[in-house]
Each structure stands twice: as structure tokens, then as C-alpha cells.
Amino acid sequence: MLKKCRVLRTQFQRVKGADLRLYLVTDDAFREGLVERISYAIEGGVTCVQVRLKHESDESYAELAREVIGIARPKGVKVLVNDNVNVALVSGADGVHVGEEEPDHHAIRKAMGPGKIIGVTVYGDPALVDQAIECGADYVGTGAIFPSATKPCSVKGLESLSEVKRHLAARHPLLKLPVVAIGGITPDNARLCFEHGADSVAMVSALLNAPPPYVGCSALAAKAWSQVPEYLL
């Protein structure tokens, strides 16, 4: 296994200026104090933020995205919006991340323009990887690697992560497309994701679950950052 993992390793690379290595994804469960939580997490080492809200109006969603951009951009941290192209455009976000709810990725690229970041969840499916590449994705996200509160049943496992990396190496050897692992990832299992080929790990509660005044999010992020392997530093 270790020999296979060495083959799957890639060097750190930015994606249109974005550093994806420690990727924070928000959740409605942490809506209270969310901007403060994110600010402290960035201090601790978070390198990219995806604003994901499922129960907000577009107006409220865009307002929050602008707030997050206001604290993140001065620190060189890119901000993406989840599954809402209109909110991404109105808020001035750096990009959008889409999944199966947004099937027309060609239209999304046309709307966002060539300079914005587009991430696509591929659920461990090589065919969806090819489709994402055809539509101009800048990175792909896995399906859930481990069980989580947001996706308790849709687990794809570590092998699906390795399969995506092997497929990219075999079918698209000249394309250095980053793979972001997500789903139940914590500082305790993040290293396994990197060993199976992840270029980035995305976390939710592992970075945001701190009590008021939320300063603990900085320590959570620092602990997570400590799991980024040396070859990606």
C-alpha cells in the first residue's frame, strides 16, 4: 500500500491562485458566529473556504458570502460558494462548487467565465471525472470518504479516492487536476486521505465545532494543518 501511495503523490499547486490544501466547508449547524469561526480557522491554517448554506434565501446567502470574502481575501484565502452560481456571481466569490444538483456544467462555466474556479463532486466515479474535465473543472471533489453528520450513508471510502487518482493518471496524465477529499474527515484520519492520493482535505465540524467566542477554531485548524504531509508543503 505504501508503494502505491508514493505513486499517487503530487506536488502542491495552486488552482487559479487558490490553495486548496486545507479546505473549510461551512454548514447550517454552525451558522451562529460563522464568520468569527471562519476567521479563527483561517488564523489556524485554513487555506480555502466554501460557503455552503442549504436553508437561506439567495439574498442572505450572498450577504454571508460577502462577509466571508471580506475577512478571507485580505489573507490570501479564496472563497467559493456551494451549488449556487447566482450567489457566487452576485457576491463576487472566487468560484463555485457543484454536485449532482447542477448537471449542466457547461452552462456553469459559461456563466462564471474562464477566470473563476469551478469544483465538481464526482462521487468516486471515473465517468464523472471525465465529464467534469470536459466541462472545464479546476478540481474535483470525492464523494464522502467517511460517514459524517451531513452525509451519514453516502460513503464511498478511501479506495474510491485512489481509484480517482489512478484514473486521472491513466486517462489524463498531462492534466494536474487536484482531488479534494471530503466527508467525515478529521485530523485523526486526514493522513489516510493523503496516503490514498488526496491533494487536499475538506473538513466541516472538525474545523468549526468550537464554543463561543469560537477562538478554539484556530486550534482545530492548526491540528488539521499538522496532518498535511511534507511533500505538499
Legacy VTK file of the C-alpha trace (Angstrom):
# vtk DataFile Version 3.0
C-alpha trace
ASCII
DATASET POLYDATA
POINTS 233 float
0.000 0.000 0.000
2.759 2.474 0.861
4.394 1.884 -2.513
1.099 2.620 -4.286
0.614 5.782 -2.226
4.001 7.125 -3.285
2.992 6.724 -6.931
-0.178 8.722 -6.299
1.588 11.680 -4.698
1.578 15.055 -6.394
3.308 18.308 -5.570
1.462 21.292 -4.159
-0.057 23.518 -6.814
-2.384 26.487 -6.725
-5.617 26.471 -8.708
-6.154 29.914 -10.242
-4.457 31.350 -7.195
-6.301 29.123 -4.720
-4.527 26.986 -2.148
-6.830 24.020 -1.555
-4.737 22.022 0.895
-6.884 22.661 3.998
-10.366 23.372 2.721
-13.097 24.550 5.103
-16.717 23.850 4.142
-19.446 25.548 6.160
-22.696 24.027 7.365
-26.000 25.393 8.660
-25.341 23.700 12.004
-22.608 26.282 12.655
-24.486 29.314 11.328
-24.274 31.163 14.664
-20.978 33.021 14.814
-19.965 31.550 11.466
-17.883 34.495 10.285
-15.965 34.513 13.575
-15.440 30.752 13.375
-14.067 31.087 9.851
-11.793 33.970 10.799
-10.207 31.971 13.612
-9.924 28.873 11.410
-8.033 30.907 8.808
-5.661 32.068 11.528
-5.059 28.406 12.354
-4.188 27.381 8.818
-7.294 27.062 6.641
-6.324 27.872 3.046
-9.685 27.878 1.217
-13.326 28.340 2.242
-16.507 27.037 0.660
-19.643 28.785 1.876
-22.390 26.161 1.925
-25.850 27.020 3.256
-28.942 24.981 2.465
-31.632 26.946 4.303
-31.044 30.602 3.368
-32.523 32.922 0.784
-30.208 33.910 -2.049
-30.020 37.418 -0.585
-28.933 36.176 2.834
-26.600 33.625 1.240
-24.877 36.322 -0.838
-24.615 38.650 2.145
-22.834 35.993 4.180
-20.551 35.141 1.262
-19.540 38.803 1.012
-18.781 38.874 4.748
-16.592 35.799 4.434
-14.823 37.262 1.400
-14.163 40.396 3.423
-12.178 38.502 6.056
-10.637 35.839 3.805
-9.429 37.700 0.736
-7.062 40.059 2.603
-5.344 36.934 3.943
-4.983 35.342 0.515
-7.732 32.772 1.114
-10.098 32.089 -1.788
-13.843 31.764 -1.182
-16.199 29.550 -3.193
-19.975 29.211 -2.992
-21.708 25.841 -2.936
-24.289 24.953 -5.591
-25.479 28.488 -6.389
-23.980 30.219 -9.407
-26.098 33.346 -8.957
-24.931 33.830 -5.378
-21.325 33.235 -6.430
-21.592 35.912 -9.115
-23.504 38.475 -7.042
-21.217 38.117 -4.035
-18.014 38.312 -6.061
-16.826 34.899 -4.871
-13.754 33.317 -6.418
-15.709 30.367 -7.698
-18.420 27.783 -7.192
-18.540 24.133 -6.195
-21.286 21.989 -7.720
-22.574 18.454 -7.423
-25.307 16.317 -8.896
-27.898 19.021 -8.253
-26.279 21.143 -11.011
-25.992 18.821 -14.043
-25.191 21.402 -16.749
-21.559 22.141 -16.012
-21.001 23.665 -19.446
-23.583 26.339 -18.629
-21.929 26.932 -15.273
-18.551 27.554 -16.881
-20.134 29.908 -19.391
-21.867 31.858 -16.616
-18.846 32.011 -14.325
-16.316 32.866 -17.018
-12.817 31.461 -17.544
-11.186 33.169 -14.590
-13.364 31.710 -11.842
-12.777 28.415 -10.039
-15.191 25.534 -10.576
-15.079 22.439 -8.417
-17.200 19.380 -9.183
-18.089 16.464 -6.933
-17.541 13.197 -8.819
-18.626 10.652 -6.170
-15.684 8.388 -6.924
-16.986 7.762 -10.458
-14.337 7.878 -13.240
-17.031 8.722 -15.819
-17.981 11.806 -13.814
-14.296 12.732 -13.605
-14.109 12.745 -17.410
-17.316 14.757 -17.627
-16.009 17.327 -15.145
-12.784 17.715 -17.115
-14.689 18.139 -20.371
-16.705 20.943 -18.786
-13.630 22.779 -17.543
-13.498 21.850 -13.855
-10.481 23.181 -11.965
-10.585 20.452 -9.309
-12.762 17.504 -8.367
-14.173 16.546 -5.003
-14.707 12.968 -3.931
-17.893 11.576 -2.550
-17.943 11.094 1.203
-14.828 9.210 2.309
-16.056 8.531 5.845
-19.526 8.792 7.447
-20.446 12.295 8.551
-23.371 14.205 10.034
-24.148 15.779 6.657
-23.786 12.545 4.617
-24.112 9.574 7.000
-24.988 6.961 4.371
-23.314 8.021 1.127
-19.863 6.709 1.990
-17.505 5.973 -0.913
-14.431 5.027 1.116
-10.712 5.508 0.695
-10.463 3.143 -2.257
-12.705 5.441 -4.318
-10.176 8.210 -3.733
-7.353 6.001 -5.002
-9.475 4.999 -7.994
-9.996 8.633 -8.997
-6.254 9.293 -8.792
-5.420 6.179 -10.821
-7.979 7.142 -13.440
-6.524 10.642 -13.747
-3.008 9.242 -14.092
-4.067 6.733 -16.748
-6.515 8.769 -18.817
-5.296 12.334 -18.263
-1.572 12.054 -17.488
-0.759 15.618 -18.535
-3.595 17.193 -16.564
-2.671 18.057 -12.986
-6.200 18.141 -11.617
-6.330 18.366 -7.805
-8.524 15.915 -5.928
-10.207 17.153 -2.750
-11.274 14.539 -0.213
-14.368 15.286 1.864
-16.763 13.506 4.176
-16.158 12.778 7.844
-12.539 13.928 7.644
-10.803 14.923 10.879
-7.198 15.473 11.947
-7.223 11.844 13.080
-7.937 10.390 9.629
-6.751 13.128 7.259
-3.365 11.481 6.784
-5.090 8.378 5.391
-6.674 10.554 2.698
-3.313 11.989 1.696
-1.817 8.478 1.657
-4.536 7.432 -0.798
-3.769 10.294 -3.149
-5.715 13.335 -1.952
-4.209 16.705 -2.819
-6.478 18.402 -0.298
-8.771 17.579 2.602
-12.050 19.371 3.221
-13.480 19.499 6.734
-16.631 20.853 8.322
-17.216 20.205 12.027
-13.564 19.321 12.604
-12.763 22.985 11.893
-15.909 24.772 13.096
-17.078 22.940 16.208
-15.804 25.250 18.944
-17.865 27.051 21.605
-18.198 30.850 21.796
-16.191 33.018 21.398
-15.002 30.471 18.770
-11.292 31.106 19.252
-10.949 27.330 19.540
-11.435 27.081 15.770
-7.879 28.324 15.387
-6.510 25.382 17.381
-8.740 22.961 15.442
-7.352 24.257 12.163
-3.782 24.131 13.403
-4.263 20.484 14.397
-5.698 19.712 10.981
-2.865 21.552 9.199
-0.348 19.427 11.078
-1.574 16.426 9.066
-0.644 17.921 5.688
2.315 15.814 4.508
5.742 17.309 3.861
5.609 16.728 0.096
2.654 19.161 -0.098
4.292 21.892 1.970
LINES 1 234
233 0 1 2 3 4 5 6 7 8 9 10 11 12 13 14 15 16 17 18 19 20 21 22 23 24 25 26 27 28 29 30 31 32 33 34 35 36 37 38 39 40 41 42 43 44 45 46 47 48 49 50 51 52 53 54 55 56 57 58 59 60 61 62 63 64 65 66 67 68 69 70 71 72 73 74 75 76 77 78 79 80 81 82 83 84 85 86 87 88 89 90 91 92 93 94 95 96 97 98 99 100 101 102 103 104 105 106 107 108 109 110 111 112 113 114 115 116 117 118 119 120 121 122 123 124 125 126 127 128 129 130 131 132 133 134 135 136 137 138 139 140 141 142 143 144 145 146 147 148 149 150 151 152 153 154 155 156 157 158 159 160 161 162 163 164 165 166 167 168 169 170 171 172 173 174 175 176 177 178 179 180 181 182 183 184 185 186 187 188 189 190 191 192 193 194 195 196 197 198 199 200 201 202 203 204 205 206 207 208 209 210 211 212 213 214 215 216 217 218 219 220 221 222 223 224 225 226 227 228 229 230 231 232
